[in-house]
Amino acid sequence: MAYGVAYDVTAVRAHFPALAEGAAHFDGPGGSQTPDVVAEAVAGTLRSAVANRGVMTAAERRADAIVTGARRAMADLLAATPQGVVFGRSMTQLTYDMARALAKEWSPGDEVVVTTLDHDANIRPWEQVARAHGVTVRRADFDPESGELSVAAVADLLTERTKVVAVTAASNLLGTRPDVAAIAERAHEAGALVYVDGVHLTPHGLIDTGALGADFYACSPYKFLGPHLGVLAADPALLERIHPDKLLPASDAVPERFELGTLPYELLAGTTAAVDFLADLVPGEGDRRTRLARSMAALEGHERAMLDRLEAGLAEIGGVRTYGAPGRSRTPTTLFTVGGVTPADTYRLLGERGVNAPASSFYALECSRRLGLGDAGAVRAGIAPYTDEQDVDRLLKGVRELAG
Ligand SMILES: Cc1ncc(COP(=O)(O)O)c(C=O)c1O
């Protein structure tokens, strides 16, 4: 394992009060369970004196410190700049807002590129806003057999009119990780901006938005052990050039001009706590980014071992079909069906056995349709930092029983 640091899943699990309820959670890609320290940070903020951000009272200064602290934490997590970290209600809301703001500079005949591998939150906002501005949408298609989205599939659609390429860093259905850096390089050559959906990737590895070539990188803390909100990271210099609609008295500074209304201070405190928790998943010294690098490498090793155990077990069960054949570079997420049992029944029957593995398209609607799974989708099992061998074995036992 990286740096020779062992990942102690038992110690990690002890921080998750929700696990005491007894279920084996494979529903992490929909939203992870929350560590005690995150819950305490949220509750602690609500128990403290907090006012609107300011410098006059201790309550104002506390709110300000929470916001700037959360920007720094997210910047460490994503290798971004704190002044380029925007908070919003969700990734979906931030993406709609950014699409509308960017569209102010679009002209009829301009183009945007989306992909069928993406979650709907990185397709529909671009398509709907494009339609409203007479802008052409081009859809890059992934290969349903392998589940891979090639660089060429995107690059072939680029023209000098392309304004934005919206692409996922990892498929929330298949775990596929497109070569975002190579896609971004081609998009930048064409003069386009690159909007990366990092919601599914962020919980599973160390993110470097610069290395990815992401002009915008969107993610959601509730997928990586934090509270329910969304984050968008971009270069502050790029954000300076974008002018969203805003209230007249509200700050026009970056990034505040993108944050409509009052921020959820308690959730921002929880977000910082989640990043700190991730940084300390394994013991070690160093600044937060250094500790994140060490911990995320150890987490990747643990999650890979759980995924290998799960997929080896599923492969031995007759009638189970897994979708896509992503290479080694993927997230620990598996999509499968059980012969003779509908995905909805599989979900229900596993749930009765204390195993939470939902069935859906999970809003990756175009992806699900392209896989031949229609709008109902299939069963998704996602590995999380608290997943252990017993969880995996419980899931396999349940599937074995259903498969007969
Ligand atoms: C890959 C991906 N993108 C985007 C979203 C939407 O995120 P949010 O709920 O923050 O809008 C999700 C949520 O499941 C997701 O998995």
The ligand as an SDF file (V2000), in Angstrom:
LIG
                    3D

 16 16  0  0  0  0  0  0  0  0999 V2000
  -21.9880   11.7900  -11.1480 C   0  0  0  0  0  0  0  0  0  0  0  0
  -22.9990   12.7110  -10.5250 C   0  0  0  0  0  0  0  0  0  0  0  0
  -23.1120   13.9550  -10.9830 N   0  0  0  0  0  0  0  0  0  0  0  0
  -23.9740   14.8250  -10.4540 C   0  0  0  0  0  0  0  0  0  0  0  0
  -24.8100   14.4760   -9.4210 C   0  0  0  0  0  0  0  0  0  0  0  0
  -25.7520   15.4930   -8.8600 C   0  0  0  0  0  0  0  0  0  0  0  0
  -25.2480   15.9690   -7.6560 O   0  0  0  0  0  0  0  0  0  0  0  0
  -26.1440   16.8860   -6.7100 P   0  0  0  0  0  0  0  0  0  0  0  0
  -27.0810   15.9920   -5.9790 O   0  0  0  0  0  0  0  0  0  0  0  0
  -25.1500   17.5770   -5.8070 O   0  0  0  0  0  0  0  0  0  0  0  0
  -26.8630   17.8480   -7.5790 O   0  0  0  0  0  0  0  0  0  0  0  0
  -24.7350   13.1750   -8.9090 C   0  0  0  0  0  0  0  0  0  0  0  0
  -25.6310   12.7440   -7.8260 C   0  0  0  0  0  0  0  0  0  0  0  0
  -25.9220   11.5850   -7.6740 O   0  0  0  0  0  0  0  0  0  0  0  0
  -23.8010   12.2680   -9.4700 C   0  0  0  0  0  0  0  0  0  0  0  0
  -23.6650   11.0140   -9.0180 O   0  0  0  0  0  0  0  0  0  0  0  0
  1  2  1  0
  2  3  1  0
  2 15  2  0
  3  4  2  0
  4  5  1  0
  5  6  1  0
  5 12  2  0
  6  7  1  0
  7  8  1  0
  8  9  2  0
  8 10  1  0
  8 11  1  0
 12 13  1  0
 12 15  1  0
 13 14  2  0
 15 16  1  0
M  END
$$$$
